[in-house]
Structure formats: C-alpha cells, structure tokens
Amino acid sequence: MIDPQHRIFLGGYGLGAAAALHYGLESERIPAGIVGINGYLLPGTRHVNLGRLPMLLLHGANSTILN
C-alpha cells in the first residue's frame, strides 16, 4: 500500500514556499513534490531529500521578494 504522505504535494508563495521547501527537504516522510512560487531556501535547511524530491520552483523577473 502506498503511504498517503507520498500523494501530497506541498506548495506556497513567498514564505509559504520557503516553509514547503524546508519541510520537504528535511522530513523523513517525503511528500509527492513541491511547487514553490517566489520562495527561497531558509538558512540552515539540510538537503537530505534533494535527489528524491520532485520540485517546481518559479520566480518572477520583477518580484521584490528577494530584493
């Protein structure tokens, strides 16, 4: 049986994307994937699941989130 956690995608905008990345990259229970818009990687986030976690990260050219 497939673990229900593997059917859940995490997503967010700005800080929500940062939180989704942080959880997905560090969690023992890997989600199905992450969709992040105008987010960033929180300092200190470990990349434990980097090779096993599908991600779609989008950032607009005129965004002021990282400026």
Buried (B, 14 or more C-beta within 10 A) or exposed (E): EEEEEEEEEBBBBBEBBBBBBBBBBBBEEBBBBBBBBBBBBEEEBEEBBEEEBEBEBEEEEEEEBEE
